[in-house]
Amino acid sequence: MMESWVRFSAQSQAKERVFRAAQYACTLLGYTLQRGGARAELLNTIKQLEAHMSLTRKLMRLGNSAEALEAAKRSVHLSDCVLRLCITVAHLNRAMYFACDNVLWAGKTGLLPELDQNKWSQRSFRYYLFALILNLTRDVYEIHLLMERESRSSAAKSVGSSPSPLTPSPEMGGEFPLTPSPSSALSPLPMISAGLNKQLQLLITVLRSNPPLLLDLLKNLCDVFIPLDRLGLYPTGSGFVGACGLTSSVLSILTIVHPWLKLKP
């Protein structure tokens, strides 16, 4: 029965993403209109529309905890211990976030009139933040693995290539400098700059060749500012939150329209 519910929930995921994009578009629009000195009636209309979008999304997410728990059960069997830990605990935090969100929906609809909505909202955003931090940790770990693999591959190619005949070697009677030049000994900054530039090029190469990882990283980086703002840990304002939420929603829709862009597992 749980598998049937998961399949049904997956069908509504695209609609929920569209409503999420509309909700944060309203947030960004309201901020822009407020800065432009719009009438109070128009601002109230935008805020009410945003609230309706949020409530609709909460209704669509009813039962998503079951989907998150199923995903956690699947990720337990991953061979890589770091990925297993990050993905499993992230799914468990998502399950708790959805559970708190369901309780919050019941409070907003009047089913639980005595519910402390602010307390449950803070609790849900806390679980959401933990899940996003683990997702970002997973992204950084995968980038690190791919950069190491790319570095080893480049080193193997350079070793396999034949040396230039003009390069001095002991067999040819050439001499290597035994001590570095005074300029390089006194100024390590060029070496540090060259190393950083090499790592940056390596990072760009890895992300360019792995669009799913790049999209997941960008989506999580945008999303993480939302709970940070809501919890008061790093206030950024409704305009920035709206822009981040809209961007991450569009990226999520892309992964649904083009499944090959979704990071696996």
C-alpha positions, 0 to 999 in steps of 0.5 A: 500500500505504501508503494502505491501511495508513493507512486500517487505522490510522485504524480503530484510532485510536478504540480507542487513544484509549479505551485511552489514557483508561483508562490515564490514568484508572488513573494518576489513580486510583492517585494518589488511592488512594495519597493516601487510604492504600490497601493496597499490593496494590491500588496494585500492581494499578492500576499493573500495569493501567496498564502493560498499557494502555500496552503495548496502546496501543504495539501499536496504534500500530505503523506510525503513522509511515506515517500521520504521514508521509502527513499531512506530505506533504499539509500541504506543499502548504498555501498559508499558509507559517506553517501549512505549517511548523508542521503539516509539522514537527509531523507529522514529529516525530510520525513520529519519536515513533511510530518510537521508540515502536515500538522501545520496544514491542519492548524491553518485549516482549522482542524487543530485550532489550538495549534501553536503554528509559529512553533510548528513552523519553526520546527519544520524549517529546522528539519528542512535546514538539516536536510539541505545541509546534508544534501550540500555535504553530499554534493561537496563530497561527490565533487571532491571524488570527481575532482580526485578522479579527474586529477588522477586521469590528467596525471596519468595522461601526462605521465603516459605522454613522451617527454620533449627531446629539448627537456634536459635530463641526466642521461643527456647531460642536462643539469637541474637547478638544485635550489629555487631562484630567489624570486620564487623562494621569497614569493610563494604567492605565484605558486599558490595562485597557480594551484588555486587556478588549477583547482578552479579549472578542475572544478569547472571541468567536473561541474560542466561534465556533470549537469545533474550534480551542478543543478543539485548544487545550485538548487540546494544553495538557493534553497538553504537561504529560505530556512536560514531566513525563516529561522532568523539565523541569516535574515536576507529579506523577502526579495532575496528569499523569493528569488532563491525560491523561484530559481530552485523551483525552476531547477526542480521542474527541469529535473522532472521534465528531463529526468536525466538531470536528476542526481542519482542515487 
